[in-house]
């Protein structure tokens, strides 16, 4: 059951969880789609990923999704997103 505030609006926690899921979907798109992601893990402020085809990674889309930076090293991609890295990584793992 969804918790609502007295005003009938979603709680702050529910809104944050929805925003995180949306952010995860945008990051997946920026990484070239779920089929392009071989591995992902959250590491404090970064998403450490291994992708199949690094040419599909769209840095502009990742930054539009909230990334502060993107580091490419061959098929290893690090997306700097801040302290939400672990929950976003978990959301993306759930999609895989």
N, C-alpha and C positions, 0 to 999 in steps of 0.2 A: 504494500500500500504506500502511496506517495504521501509524504508529510507536507502539509500546507501550513502557511502562517495563518494567523487569524483573519487576515484580509483575503485569504483564498489563493494567494500567490504562492509559487514554489518557494521553498526555503532557500537560504543562501547556499547551503551545502548541495542541494539538488541542482541549483543553477550552476555552481562551480563544477560539479560532476559532468553536467551536460556540456559546458564550455570545454572541459578537458577532452571529452570524447570528440567534439568537433575539431579541436586542435589536433588531436591524434589523426583524424581522417585527412586533414589538410597536409600534415607532415607525411603521411603515407603517399599521398598524391605527389608531393614534392620529391619523394624518394623514387618515383617512377612506378608507383603502384605496389600493391601487396605482393604480387608475383615477382617483383624485382628485389624484394628484401629476403636475404638468406638468413640473417641473424640480426637481433636487436637486443640491446640491454641499456638500462639506465645507469649512469655513473655520476652521481652527485648533481652536476649541472649540465651534463651532456647525454645525448643519445649516441651510443656507439653502435654503428650498423655495419654490416657487410652486405653489399649489394651484388647482384648478378651482373648488371650492366651499368657502370658509372656514368655513361653518356645520357642515361635517362633521368639522372638527378637534376632537378631544376632549383638552383640556388635562389632565384628570385621568388619562386613559390614558397620555398622554405622560410625565407625571411618575411614574406607576407603572412605566413602562418605563425610568426612570432619568434623565429630563430634570431639570435643575436649574431650568429656567425656559422659558417660551414667550413669544415676542414676536410679536404679530399686527399687521400693517399691510396691511389689505385682503386681497389674495390672497397676499401675501408673508408667510411664516411662518418664524421663526427658532426652532430648538429647541436650547437650550443643553445640551450633553451632556458636555462635557469633551474630553479629548485623543483620544478614540475617534471623533471626528466624521468624519475622512477615511475610515477603514476601514468605518464604518457606512454612509456615503454610497456607497461603492463596492459594498457588499453590496446596498443598495437599488437602485442603478443596474442591477446584474445581474438583479434581479427585474423590471425594467421592460421 
